[in-house]
Amino acid sequence: MRVAHVFEVLLLAMMPLLSLGQERSWEIGIAGGAVHNFRSPLRIQQADAAPIRLMADYRTEPFTPPIYYDVRLSSLKEEKGWELKFTHHKLILHNNPPEVQRLSITDGFNLLTINRLWQIKGLTWSAGAGIVITHPESTIRNKPFPENRGIFHKGYYISGPTVEAAVAKRYYFSERWFAFCEGRVTASYVQVPVVDGHARVTNAAVHLLFGAGMRLNKIKQPGTEN
């Protein structure tokens, strides 16, 4: 998904919070990074065929287009707040069994979450939940899955839930601009279509992100000096 479209979605989804008052601090940020995916159960079921089960090993290839990225919009007041986050995660099956010529979710395994924020001793802690929007690409038993179905016939599907927890550190270098690093863990369970059936995908991952952001108003952040 294009970053510009993601920003539009985030802004629209956060519109109800704009009525919470001008005393809140608003920030927007974008980041990239690396991911470690833990081995996790994968089950592929097709009509009139035996199920395929394995402990899947996924690559992410974060710097290979379409790249891995993260966009977030947050609102803070008195060391607490809310955050809407979109992460363009990717999964590429590495240990393919003979029946699976290709199974990847690279455009992507998109995590859209709402998170509660707490600022404690200079760190921002968060936890939240949301949905996974997938774009599955697969060829199973030599049958490719068409990528022109799903939402608006663009190959996207709302596929299941995700949860996450994270800790981040912001480094303000001007009144409005800051850099940040974040460590995050995510756990997701989705069901995506394949030809004549579906695949049930579990993903548990650790993310390390580095990015930059901008404060959208001039309210002072607790615990920072400008």
Summary of the structure (lengths in Angstrom):
residues: 226
radius of gyration: 19.1
end to end distance: 35.6
largest distance: 65.6
contacts: 730
relative contact order: 0.21
helix: 8%
strand: 64%
